[in-house]
Amino acid sequence: MPKLNPFPVLPKIALHELGSRISQARRVREMTQTDLARAADLGLSTVVDLEAGKPGVSLGSLAKVMETLGLLGQLDEVFDPHKDPRFTEQAIRKLPKRARG
């Protein structure tokens, strides 16, 4: 029987926290999970899984929920190069020496 690799702990925690924030955003808009599922054109089980932080929910479903909640603009912040220390380090390394200081 093949050995299954468990889902890594830190990503699991991050997804759980994301799910909690989605739930909070929904509730502050006074929506039920059913309301959100209908408005986002998703199945109720998808919304339930997303709020539970299950890793199998598609990015497309996440984007639809974010749009429905009026938060799609926050998706642009994911992997924003201005918030990536490695991106900044590499940009500085590539500056001509006379422009560094």
Distance bins in CASP14 RR format, pairs under 12 A and 6 or more apart:
PFRMAT RR
TARGET T0000
AUTHOR 0000-0000-0000
RMODE 2
METHOD distances of the structure
MODEL  1
6 12 0 0 0 0 1 0 0 0 0 0 0
6 55 0 0 0 0 0 1 0 0 0 0 0
7 13 0 0 0 0 0 1 0 0 0 0 0
7 14 0 0 0 0 0 1 0 0 0 0 0
7 15 0 0 0 0 1 0 0 0 0 0 0
7 16 0 0 0 0 0 1 0 0 0 0 0
7 53 0 0 0 0 0 1 0 0 0 0 0
7 54 0 0 0 0 1 0 0 0 0 0 0
7 55 1 0 1 0 0 0 0 0 0 0 0
7 56 0 0 0 0 1 0 0 0 0 0 0
8 14 0 0 0 0 1 0 0 0 0 0 0
8 15 0 0 0 0 0 1 0 0 0 0 0
8 55 0 0 0 0 1 0 0 0 0 0 0
9 15 0 0 0 0 0 1 0 0 0 0 0
9 16 0 0 0 0 0 1 0 0 0 0 0
10 16 0 0 0 0 0 1 0 0 0 0 0
10 17 0 0 0 0 0 1 0 0 0 0 0
11 17 0 0 0 0 0 1 0 0 0 0 0
11 18 0 0 0 0 0 1 0 0 0 0 0
11 53 0 0 0 0 0 1 0 0 0 0 0
11 54 0 0 0 0 0 1 0 0 0 0 0
11 55 1 0 0 1 0 0 0 0 0 0 0
11 56 0 0 0 0 0 1 0 0 0 0 0
12 18 0 0 0 0 0 1 0 0 0 0 0
12 19 0 0 0 0 0 1 0 0 0 0 0
12 52 0 0 0 0 0 1 0 0 0 0 0
12 53 0 0 0 0 1 0 0 0 0 0 0
12 54 0 0 0 0 1 0 0 0 0 0 0
12 55 1 0 0 1 0 0 0 0 0 0 0
12 56 0 0 0 0 0 1 0 0 0 0 0
13 19 0 0 0 0 0 1 0 0 0 0 0
13 20 0 0 0 0 0 1 0 0 0 0 0
13 53 0 0 0 0 1 0 0 0 0 0 0
13 55 0 0 0 0 0 1 0 0 0 0 0
14 20 0 0 0 0 0 1 0 0 0 0 0
14 21 0 0 0 0 0 1 0 0 0 0 0
14 53 0 0 0 0 1 0 0 0 0 0 0
14 55 0 0 0 0 0 1 0 0 0 0 0
14 78 0 0 0 0 0 1 0 0 0 0 0
15 21 0 0 0 0 0 1 0 0 0 0 0
15 22 0 0 0 0 0 1 0 0 0 0 0
15 49 0 0 0 0 0 1 0 0 0 0 0
15 50 0 0 0 0 1 0 0 0 0 0 0
15 51 0 0 0 0 0 1 0 0 0 0 0
15 52 0 0 0 0 1 0 0 0 0 0 0
15 53 1 0 1 0 0 0 0 0 0 0 0
15 54 1 0 0 1 0 0 0 0 0 0 0
15 55 1 0 1 0 0 0 0 0 0 0 0
15 56 0 0 0 0 1 0 0 0 0 0 0
15 57 0 0 0 0 1 0 0 0 0 0 0
15 62 0 0 0 0 0 1 0 0 0 0 0
16 22 0 0 0 0 0 1 0 0 0 0 0
16 23 0 0 0 0 0 1 0 0 0 0 0
16 49 0 0 0 0 0 1 0 0 0 0 0
16 50 0 0 0 0 0 1 0 0 0 0 0
16 51 0 0 0 0 1 0 0 0 0 0 0
16 52 1 0 0 1 0 0 0 0 0 0 0
16 53 1 0 1 0 0 0 0 0 0 0 0
16 54 0 0 0 0 1 0 0 0 0 0 0
16 55 0 0 0 0 0 1 0 0 0 0 0
17 23 0 0 0 0 0 1 0 0 0 0 0
17 24 0 0 0 0 0 1 0 0 0 0 0
17 51 0 0 0 0 0 1 0 0 0 0 0
17 52 0 0 0 0 0 1 0 0 0 0 0
17 53 0 0 0 0 1 0 0 0 0 0 0
18 24 0 0 0 0 0 1 0 0 0 0 0
18 25 0 0 0 0 0 1 0 0 0 0 0
18 49 0 0 0 0 0 1 0 0 0 0 0
18 50 0 0 0 0 1 0 0 0 0 0 0
18 51 0 0 0 0 1 0 0 0 0 0 0
18 52 0 0 0 0 0 1 0 0 0 0 0
18 53 1 0 0 1 0 0 0 0 0 0 0
18 54 0 0 0 0 0 1 0 0 0 0 0
18 55 0 0 0 0 0 1 0 0 0 0 0
18 57 0 0 0 0 1 0 0 0 0 0 0
18 59 0 0 0 0 0 1 0 0 0 0 0
18 62 0 0 0 0 1 0 0 0 0 0 0
18 65 0 0 0 0 0 1 0 0 0 0 0
18 66 0 0 0 0 0 1 0 0 0 0 0
18 71 0 0 0 0 0 1 0 0 0 0 0
18 74 0 0 0 0 0 1 0 0 0 0 0
18 75 0 0 0 0 0 1 0 0 0 0 0
18 78 0 0 0 0 0 1 0 0 0 0 0
19 25 0 0 0 0 1 0 0 0 0 0 0
19 26 0 0 0 0 1 0 0 0 0 0 0
19 27 0 0 0 0 0 1 0 0 0 0 0
19 33 0 0 0 0 0 1 0 0 0 0 0
19 47 0 0 0 0 0 1 0 0 0 0 0
19 48 0 0 0 0 0 1 0 0 0 0 0
19 49 0 0 0 0 1 0 0 0 0 0 0
19 50 1 0 0 1 0 0 0 0 0 0 0
19 51 1 0 1 0 0 0 0 0 0 0 0
19 52 1 0 0 1 0 0 0 0 0 0 0
19 53 1 0 1 0 0 0 0 0 0 0 0
19 54 0 0 0 0 1 0 0 0 0 0 0
19 55 0 0 0 0 0 1 0 0 0 0 0
19 57 0 0 0 0 1 0 0 0 0 0 0
19 62 0 0 0 0 1 0 0 0 0 0 0
19 65 0 0 0 0 1 0 0 0 0 0 0
19 66 0 0 0 0 0 1 0 0 0 0 0
20 26 0 0 0 0 0 1 0 0 0 0 0
20 27 0 0 0 0 0 1 0 0 0 0 0
20 50 0 0 0 0 0 1 0 0 0 0 0
20 51 1 0 0 1 0 0 0 0 0 0 0
20 52 0 0 0 0 1 0 0 0 0 0 0
20 53 0 0 0 0 1 0 0 0 0 0 0
21 27 0 0 0 0 0 1 0 0 0 0 0
21 28 0 0 0 0 0 1 0 0 0 0 0
21 50 0 0 0 0 0 1 0 0 0 0 0
21 51 0 0 0 0 1 0 0 0 0 0 0
21 53 0 0 0 0 0 1 0 0 0 0 0
21 62 0 0 0 0 0 1 0 0 0 0 0
21 65 0 0 0 0 0 1 0 0 0 0 0
21 66 0 0 0 0 0 1 0 0 0 0 0
21 69 0 0 0 0 0 1 0 0 0 0 0
21 71 0 0 0 0 1 0 0 0 0 0 0
21 74 0 0 0 0 0 1 0 0 0 0 0
22 28 0 0 0 0 0 1 0 0 0 0 0
22 29 0 0 0 0 0 1 0 0 0 0 0
22 31 0 0 0 0 0 1 0 0 0 0 0
22 33 0 0 0 0 0 1 0 0 0 0 0
22 36 0 0 0 0 1 0 0 0 0 0 0
22 40 0 0 0 0 0 1 0 0 0 0 0
22 46 0 0 0 0 0 1 0 0 0 0 0
22 47 0 0 0 0 1 0 0 0 0 0 0
22 48 0 0 0 0 0 1 0 0 0 0 0
22 49 0 0 0 0 0 1 0 0 0 0 0
22 50 1 0 1 0 0 0 0 0 0 0 0
22 51 1 0 1 0 0 0 0 0 0 0 0
22 52 0 0 0 0 1 0 0 0 0 0 0
22 53 0 0 0 0 1 0 0 0 0 0 0
22 54 0 0 0 0 0 1 0 0 0 0 0
22 57 0 0 0 0 0 1 0 0 0 0 0
22 61 0 0 0 0 0 1 0 0 0 0 0
22 62 0 0 0 0 1 0 0 0 0 0 0
22 64 0 0 0 0 0 1 0 0 0 0 0
22 65 1 0 0 1 0 0 0 0 0 0 0
22 66 0 0 0 0 1 0 0 0 0 0 0
22 68 0 0 0 0 0 1 0 0 0 0 0
22 69 1 0 0 1 0 0 0 0 0 0 0
22 70 0 0 0 0 0 1 0 0 0 0 0
22 71 0 0 0 0 1 0 0 0 0 0 0
22 74 0 0 0 0 0 1 0 0 0 0 0
23 29 0 0 0 0 0 1 0 0 0 0 0
23 31 0 0 0 0 0 1 0 0 0 0 0
23 32 0 0 0 0 0 1 0 0 0 0 0
23 33 0 0 0 0 1 0 0 0 0 0 0
23 36 0 0 0 0 1 0 0 0 0 0 0
23 47 0 0 0 0 1 0 0 0 0 0 0
23 48 0 0 0 0 1 0 0 0 0 0 0
23 49 0 0 0 0 0 1 0 0 0 0 0
23 50 0 0 0 0 1 0 0 0 0 0 0
23 51 1 0 1 0 0 0 0 0 0 0 0
23 52 0 0 0 0 1 0 0 0 0 0 0
23 53 0 0 0 0 1 0 0 0 0 0 0
23 65 0 0 0 0 0 1 0 0 0 0 0
23 69 0 0 0 0 0 1 0 0 0 0 0
24 31 0 0 0 0 0 1 0 0 0 0 0
24 51 0 0 0 0 1 0 0 0 0 0 0
24 69 0 0 0 0 0 1 0 0 0 0 0
24 71 0 0 0 0 0 1 0 0 0 0 0
25 31 0 0 0 0 1 0 0 0 0 0 0
25 36 0 0 0 0 1 0 0 0 0 0 0
25 47 0 0 0 0 0 1 0 0 0 0 0
25 50 0 0 0 0 0 1 0 0 0 0 0
25 51 0 0 0 0 1 0 0 0 0 0 0
25 65 0 0 0 0 1 0 0 0 0 0 0
25 66 0 0 0 0 1 0 0 0 0 0 0
25 68 0 0 0 0 1 0 0 0 0 0 0
25 69 1 0 1 0 0 0 0 0 0 0 0
25 70 0 0 0 0 1 0 0 0 0 0 0
25 71 1 0 0 1 0 0 0 0 0 0 0
25 72 0 0 0 0 0 1 0 0 0 0 0
25 74 0 0 0 0 1 0 0 0 0 0 0
26 32 1 0 0 1 0 0 0 0 0 0 0
26 33 1 0 0 1 0 0 0 0 0 0 0
26 34 0 0 0 0 0 1 0 0 0 0 0
26 35 1 0 0 1 0 0 0 0 0 0 0
26 36 1 0 1 0 0 0 0 0 0 0 0
26 37 0 0 0 0 0 1 0 0 0 0 0
26 39 0 0 0 0 1 0 0 0 0 0 0
26 40 0 0 0 0 0 1 0 0 0 0 0
26 47 0 0 0 0 1 0 0 0 0 0 0
26 48 0 0 0 0 0 1 0 0 0 0 0
26 50 0 0 0 0 1 0 0 0 0 0 0
26 51 1 0 0 1 0 0 0 0 0 0 0
26 65 0 0 0 0 1 0 0 0 0 0 0
26 66 0 0 0 0 0 1 0 0 0 0 0
26 68 0 0 0 0 1 0 0 0 0 0 0
26 69 1 0 0 1 0 0 0 0 0 0 0
26 70 0 0 0 0 0 1 0 0 0 0 0
26 71 0 0 0 0 0 1 0 0 0 0 0
27 33 0 0 0 0 1 0 0 0 0 0 0
27 35 0 0 0 0 0 1 0 0 0 0 0
27 36 0 0 0 0 1 0 0 0 0 0 0
27 51 0 0 0 0 1 0 0 0 0 0 0
27 69 0 0 0 0 0 1 0 0 0 0 0
28 69 0 0 0 0 1 0 0 0 0 0 0
28 70 0 0 0 0 0 1 0 0 0 0 0
28 71 0 0 0 0 0 1 0 0 0 0 0
29 35 0 0 0 0 1 0 0 0 0 0 0
29 36 0 0 0 0 1 0 0 0 0 0 0
29 39 0 0 0 0 1 0 0 0 0 0 0
29 65 0 0 0 0 0 1 0 0 0 0 0
29 68 0 0 0 0 1 0 0 0 0 0 0
29 69 1 0 0 1 0 0 0 0 0 0 0
29 70 0 0 0 0 1 0 0 0 0 0 0
29 71 0 0 0 0 0 1 0 0 0 0 0
30 36 0 0 0 0 0 1 0 0 0 0 0
30 69 0 0 0 0 0 1 0 0 0 0 0
31 37 0 0 0 0 1 0 0 0 0 0 0
31 38 0 0 0 0 1 0 0 0 0 0 0
31 39 1 0 0 1 0 0 0 0 0 0 0
31 40 0 0 0 0 0 1 0 0 0 0 0
31 47 0 0 0 0 1 0 0 0 0 0 0
31 51 0 0 0 0 0 1 0 0 0 0 0
31 65 0 0 0 0 0 1 0 0 0 0 0
31 68 0 0 0 0 1 0 0 0 0 0 0
31 69 0 0 0 0 1 0 0 0 0 0 0
31 70 0 0 0 0 0 1 0 0 0 0 0
32 38 0 0 0 0 1 0 0 0 0 0 0
32 39 0 0 0 0 0 1 0 0 0 0 0
32 44 0 0 0 0 1 0 0 0 0 0 0
32 47 0 0 0 0 1 0 0 0 0 0 0
32 48 0 0 0 0 0 1 0 0 0 0 0
32 51 0 0 0 0 0 1 0 0 0 0 0
33 39 0 0 0 0 0 1 0 0 0 0 0
33 40 0 0 0 0 0 1 0 0 0 0 0
33 42 0 0 0 0 0 1 0 0 0 0 0
33 43 0 0 0 0 1 0 0 0 0 0 0
33 44 1 0 0 1 0 0 0 0 0 0 0
33 45 0 0 0 0 1 0 0 0 0 0 0
33 46 0 0 0 0 1 0 0 0 0 0 0
33 47 1 0 1 0 0 0 0 0 0 0 0
33 48 1 0 0 1 0 0 0 0 0 0 0
33 49 0 0 0 0 0 1 0 0 0 0 0
33 50 0 0 0 0 1 0 0 0 0 0 0
33 51 1 0 0 1 0 0 0 0 0 0 0
33 52 0 0 0 0 0 1 0 0 0 0 0
33 65 0 0 0 0 0 1 0 0 0 0 0
33 68 0 0 0 0 0 1 0 0 0 0 0
34 40 0 0 0 0 0 1 0 0 0 0 0
34 42 0 0 0 0 0 1 0 0 0 0 0
34 43 0 0 0 0 1 0 0 0 0 0 0
34 44 1 0 1 0 0 0 0 0 0 0 0
34 45 0 0 0 0 0 1 0 0 0 0 0
34 46 0 0 0 0 0 1 0 0 0 0 0
34 47 0 0 0 0 1 0 0 0 0 0 0
34 48 0 0 0 0 1 0 0 0 0 0 0
35 42 0 0 0 0 0 1 0 0 0 0 0
35 44 0 0 0 0 0 1 0 0 0 0 0
35 47 0 0 0 0 1 0 0 0 0 0 0
35 65 0 0 0 0 0 1 0 0 0 0 0
35 68 0 0 0 0 1 0 0 0 0 0 0
35 69 0 0 0 0 0 1 0 0 0 0 0
36 42 1 0 0 1 0 0 0 0 0 0 0
36 43 0 0 0 0 1 0 0 0 0 0 0
36 44 0 0 0 0 1 0 0 0 0 0 0
36 46 0 0 0 0 1 0 0 0 0 0 0
36 47 1 0 1 0 0 0 0 0 0 0 0
36 48 0 0 0 0 0 1 0 0 0 0 0
36 50 0 0 0 0 1 0 0 0 0 0 0
36 51 0 0 0 0 1 0 0 0 0 0 0
36 61 0 0 0 0 0 1 0 0 0 0 0
36 64 0 0 0 0 1 0 0 0 0 0 0
36 65 1 0 0 1 0 0 0 0 0 0 0
36 66 0 0 0 0 0 1 0 0 0 0 0
36 67 0 0 0 0 0 1 0 0 0 0 0
36 68 1 0 0 1 0 0 0 0 0 0 0
36 69 1 0 0 1 0 0 0 0 0 0 0
36 70 0 0 0 0 0 1 0 0 0 0 0
36 71 0 0 0 0 0 1 0 0 0 0 0
37 43 1 0 1 0 0 0 0 0 0 0 0
37 44 1 0 1 0 0 0 0 0 0 0 0
37 45 0 0 0 0 1 0 0 0 0 0 0
37 46 1 0 0 1 0 0 0 0 0 0 0
37 47 1 0 1 0 0 0 0 0 0 0 0
37 48 0 0 0 0 1 0 0 0 0 0 0
37 49 0 0 0 0 0 1 0 0 0 0 0
37 50 0 0 0 0 1 0 0 0 0 0 0
37 51 0 0 0 0 0 1 0 0 0 0 0
37 61 0 0 0 0 1 0 0 0 0 0 0
37 64 0 0 0 0 1 0 0 0 0 0 0
37 65 0 0 0 0 1 0 0 0 0 0 0
37 68 0 0 0 0 1 0 0 0 0 0 0
38 44 0 0 0 0 1 0 0 0 0 0 0
38 46 0 0 0 0 0 1 0 0 0 0 0
38 47 0 0 0 0 1 0 0 0 0 0 0
38 64 0 0 0 0 0 1 0 0 0 0 0
38 65 0 0 0 0 0 1 0 0 0 0 0
38 68 0 0 0 0 1 0 0 0 0 0 0
39 47 0 0 0 0 1 0 0 0 0 0 0
39 64 0 0 0 0 1 0 0 0 0 0 0
39 65 0 0 0 0 1 0 0 0 0 0 0
39 66 0 0 0 0 0 1 0 0 0 0 0
39 67 0 0 0 0 1 0 0 0 0 0 0
39 68 1 0 1 0 0 0 0 0 0 0 0
39 69 0 0 0 0 1 0 0 0 0 0 0
39 70 0 0 0 0 0 1 0 0 0 0 0
40 46 0 0 0 0 1 0 0 0 0 0 0
40 47 1 0 0 1 0 0 0 0 0 0 0
40 50 0 0 0 0 1 0 0 0 0 0 0
40 57 0 0 0 0 0 1 0 0 0 0 0
40 60 0 0 0 0 1 0 0 0 0 0 0
40 61 1 0 0 1 0 0 0 0 0 0 0
40 62 0 0 0 0 1 0 0 0 0 0 0
40 63 0 0 0 0 1 0 0 0 0 0 0
40 64 1 0 1 0 0 0 0 0 0 0 0
40 65 1 0 1 0 0 0 0 0 0 0 0
40 66 0 0 0 0 1 0 0 0 0 0 0
40 67 1 0 0 1 0 0 0 0 0 0 0
40 68 1 0 1 0 0 0 0 0 0 0 0
40 69 0 0 0 0 1 0 0 0 0 0 0
40 70 0 0 0 0 0 1 0 0 0 0 0
40 71 0 0 0 0 0 1 0 0 0 0 0
40 72 0 0 0 0 0 1 0 0 0 0 0
41 47 0 0 0 0 0 1 0 0 0 0 0
41 60 0 0 0 0 0 1 0 0 0 0 0
41 61 0 0 0 0 1 0 0 0 0 0 0
41 63 0 0 0 0 0 1 0 0 0 0 0
41 64 1 0 0 1 0 0 0 0 0 0 0
41 65 0 0 0 0 0 1 0 0 0 0 0
41 67 0 0 0 0 0 1 0 0 0 0 0
41 68 0 0 0 0 1 0 0 0 0 0 0
42 48 0 0 0 0 0 1 0 0 0 0 0
42 49 0 0 0 0 1 0 0 0 0 0 0
42 50 0 0 0 0 1 0 0 0 0 0 0
42 51 0 0 0 0 0 1 0 0 0 0 0
42 57 0 0 0 0 1 0 0 0 0 0 0
42 58 0 0 0 0 1 0 0 0 0 0 0
42 60 0 0 0 0 1 0 0 0 0 0 0
42 61 1 0 1 0 0 0 0 0 0 0 0
42 62 0 0 0 0 0 1 0 0 0 0 0
42 63 0 0 0 0 0 1 0 0 0 0 0
42 64 1 0 0 1 0 0 0 0 0 0 0
42 65 1 0 0 1 0 0 0 0 0 0 0
42 66 0 0 0 0 0 1 0 0 0 0 0
42 67 0 0 0 0 0 1 0 0 0 0 0
42 68 0 0 0 0 1 0 0 0 0 0 0
43 49 0 0 0 0 1 0 0 0 0 0 0
43 50 0 0 0 0 0 1 0 0 0 0 0
43 57 0 0 0 0 0 1 0 0 0 0 0
43 58 0 0 0 0 0 1 0 0 0 0 0
43 61 0 0 0 0 1 0 0 0 0 0 0
43 64 0 0 0 0 0 1 0 0 0 0 0
43 65 0 0 0 0 0 1 0 0 0 0 0
44 50 0 0 0 0 0 1 0 0 0 0 0
44 51 0 0 0 0 0 1 0 0 0 0 0
44 61 0 0 0 0 0 1 0 0 0 0 0
45 51 0 0 0 0 0 1 0 0 0 0 0
45 52 0 0 0 0 0 1 0 0 0 0 0
45 54 0 0 0 0 1 0 0 0 0 0 0
45 56 0 0 0 0 0 1 0 0 0 0 0
45 57 0 0 0 0 1 0 0 0 0 0 0
45 61 0 0 0 0 0 1 0 0 0 0 0
46 52 0 0 0 0 0 1 0 0 0 0 0
46 53 0 0 0 0 0 1 0 0 0 0 0
46 54 0 0 0 0 1 0 0 0 0 0 0
46 56 0 0 0 0 1 0 0 0 0 0 0
46 57 1 0 0 1 0 0 0 0 0 0 0
46 58 0 0 0 0 1 0 0 0 0 0 0
46 60 0 0 0 0 1 0 0 0 0 0 0
46 61 1 0 1 0 0 0 0 0 0 0 0
46 62 0 0 0 0 1 0 0 0 0 0 0
46 64 0 0 0 0 1 0 0 0 0 0 0
46 65 0 0 0 0 1 0 0 0 0 0 0
47 53 0 0 0 0 0 1 0 0 0 0 0
47 54 0 0 0 0 0 1 0 0 0 0 0
47 57 0 0 0 0 1 0 0 0 0 0 0
47 61 0 0 0 0 1 0 0 0 0 0 0
47 62 0 0 0 0 0 1 0 0 0 0 0
47 64 0 0 0 0 1 0 0 0 0 0 0
47 65 1 0 0 1 0 0 0 0 0 0 0
47 68 0 0 0 0 1 0 0 0 0 0 0
47 69 0 0 0 0 0 1 0 0 0 0 0
48 54 0 0 0 0 1 0 0 0 0 0 0
48 57 0 0 0 0 1 0 0 0 0 0 0
48 61 0 0 0 0 0 1 0 0 0 0 0
48 65 0 0 0 0 0 1 0 0 0 0 0
49 55 0 0 0 0 1 0 0 0 0 0 0
49 56 1 0 0 1 0 0 0 0 0 0 0
49 57 1 0 1 0 0 0 0 0 0 0 0
49 58 0 0 0 0 0 1 0 0 0 0 0
49 61 0 0 0 0 1 0 0 0 0 0 0
49 62 0 0 0 0 0 1 0 0 0 0 0
49 65 0 0 0 0 0 1 0 0 0 0 0
50 56 0 0 0 0 1 0 0 0 0 0 0
50 57 1 0 1 0 0 0 0 0 0 0 0
50 58 0 0 0 0 1 0 0 0 0 0 0
50 59 0 0 0 0 0 1 0 0 0 0 0
50 60 0 0 0 0 0 1 0 0 0 0 0
50 61 1 0 0 1 0 0 0 0 0 0 0
50 62 1 0 0 1 0 0 0 0 0 0 0
50 63 0 0 0 0 0 1 0 0 0 0 0
50 64 0 0 0 0 1 0 0 0 0 0 0
50 65 1 0 0 1 0 0 0 0 0 0 0
50 66 0 0 0 0 0 1 0 0 0 0 0
50 68 0 0 0 0 0 1 0 0 0 0 0
50 69 0 0 0 0 0 1 0 0 0 0 0
51 57 0 0 0 0 1 0 0 0 0 0 0
51 61 0 0 0 0 0 1 0 0 0 0 0
51 62 0 0 0 0 0 1 0 0 0 0 0
51 65 0 0 0 0 1 0 0 0 0 0 0
51 69 0 0 0 0 0 1 0 0 0 0 0
53 61 0 0 0 0 0 1 0 0 0 0 0
53 62 0 0 0 0 0 1 0 0 0 0 0
54 61 0 0 0 0 0 1 0 0 0 0 0
54 62 0 0 0 0 0 1 0 0 0 0 0
55 62 0 0 0 0 0 1 0 0 0 0 0
56 62 0 0 0 0 0 1 0 0 0 0 0
57 63 0 0 0 0 0 1 0 0 0 0 0
57 64 0 0 0 0 0 1 0 0 0 0 0
57 65 0 0 0 0 1 0 0 0 0 0 0
58 64 0 0 0 0 1 0 0 0 0 0 0
58 65 0 0 0 0 0 1 0 0 0 0 0
59 65 0 0 0 0 0 1 0 0 0 0 0
59 66 0 0 0 0 0 1 0 0 0 0 0
59 75 0 0 0 0 1 0 0 0 0 0 0
59 78 0 0 0 0 1 0 0 0 0 0 0
60 66 0 0 0 0 1 0 0 0 0 0 0
60 67 0 0 0 0 1 0 0 0 0 0 0
60 68 0 0 0 0 0 1 0 0 0 0 0
60 72 0 0 0 0 0 1 0 0 0 0 0
60 75 0 0 0 0 0 1 0 0 0 0 0
61 67 0 0 0 0 0 1 0 0 0 0 0
61 68 0 0 0 0 0 1 0 0 0 0 0
62 68 0 0 0 0 0 1 0 0 0 0 0
62 69 0 0 0 0 0 1 0 0 0 0 0
62 71 0 0 0 0 0 1 0 0 0 0 0
62 72 0 0 0 0 1 0 0 0 0 0 0
62 74 0 0 0 0 0 1 0 0 0 0 0
62 75 0 0 0 0 1 0 0 0 0 0 0
62 78 0 0 0 0 0 1 0 0 0 0 0
63 69 0 0 0 0 0 1 0 0 0 0 0
63 70 0 0 0 0 0 1 0 0 0 0 0
63 71 0 0 0 0 0 1 0 0 0 0 0
63 72 1 0 0 1 0 0 0 0 0 0 0
63 73 0 0 0 0 0 1 0 0 0 0 0
63 74 0 0 0 0 0 1 0 0 0 0 0
63 75 1 0 0 1 0 0 0 0 0 0 0
63 76 0 0 0 0 0 1 0 0 0 0 0
63 78 0 0 0 0 0 1 0 0 0 0 0
64 70 0 0 0 0 0 1 0 0 0 0 0
64 71 0 0 0 0 0 1 0 0 0 0 0
64 72 0 0 0 0 1 0 0 0 0 0 0
64 75 0 0 0 0 0 1 0 0 0 0 0
65 71 0 0 0 0 1 0 0 0 0 0 0
65 72 0 0 0 0 1 0 0 0 0 0 0
65 74 0 0 0 0 0 1 0 0 0 0 0
65 75 0 0 0 0 0 1 0 0 0 0 0
66 72 1 0 1 0 0 0 0 0 0 0 0
66 73 1 0 0 1 0 0 0 0 0 0 0
66 74 1 0 0 1 0 0 0 0 0 0 0
66 75 1 0 1 0 0 0 0 0 0 0 0
66 76 0 0 0 0 0 1 0 0 0 0 0
66 77 0 0 0 0 0 1 0 0 0 0 0
66 78 0 0 0 0 0 1 0 0 0 0 0
67 73 0 0 0 0 1 0 0 0 0 0 0
67 74 0 0 0 0 0 1 0 0 0 0 0
67 75 0 0 0 0 1 0 0 0 0 0 0
69 75 0 0 0 0 0 1 0 0 0 0 0
71 77 0 0 0 0 0 1 0 0 0 0 0
71 78 0 0 0 0 0 1 0 0 0 0 0
72 78 0 0 0 0 0 1 0 0 0 0 0
73 80 0 0 0 0 0 1 0 0 0 0 0
74 80 0 0 0 0 0 1 0 0 0 0 0
76 82 0 0 0 0 0 1 0 0 0 0 0
76 83 0 0 0 0 0 1 0 0 0 0 0
77 83 1 0 0 1 0 0 0 0 0 0 0
77 84 0 0 0 0 0 1 0 0 0 0 0
78 84 0 0 0 0 0 1 0 0 0 0 0
79 86 0 0 0 0 0 1 0 0 0 0 0
79 87 0 0 0 0 1 0 0 0 0 0 0
80 87 0 0 0 0 1 0 0 0 0 0 0
80 88 0 0 0 0 0 1 0 0 0 0 0
81 87 1 0 1 0 0 0 0 0 0 0 0
81 88 0 0 0 0 1 0 0 0 0 0 0
81 89 0 0 0 0 0 1 0 0 0 0 0
81 90 0 0 0 0 1 0 0 0 0 0 0
81 91 0 0 0 0 1 0 0 0 0 0 0
82 88 1 0 0 1 0 0 0 0 0 0 0
82 91 0 0 0 0 0 1 0 0 0 0 0
84 90 0 0 0 0 1 0 0 0 0 0 0
84 91 0 0 0 0 1 0 0 0 0 0 0
85 91 0 0 0 0 0 1 0 0 0 0 0
85 92 0 0 0 0 0 1 0 0 0 0 0
86 92 0 0 0 0 0 1 0 0 0 0 0
86 93 0 0 0 0 0 1 0 0 0 0 0
87 93 0 0 0 0 0 1 0 0 0 0 0
87 94 0 0 0 0 0 1 0 0 0 0 0
88 94 0 0 0 0 0 1 0 0 0 0 0
88 95 0 0 0 0 0 1 0 0 0 0 0
89 95 0 0 0 0 0 1 0 0 0 0 0
91 99 0 0 0 0 0 1 0 0 0 0 0
91 100 0 0 0 0 0 1 0 0 0 0 0
92 99 0 0 0 0 1 0 0 0 0 0 0
92 100 1 0 0 1 0 0 0 0 0 0 0
92 101 0 0 0 0 0 1 0 0 0 0 0
93 99 0 0 0 0 0 1 0 0 0 0 0
93 100 0 0 0 0 1 0 0 0 0 0 0
94 100 0 0 0 0 0 1 0 0 0 0 0
95 101 0 0 0 0 1 0 0 0 0 0 0
END
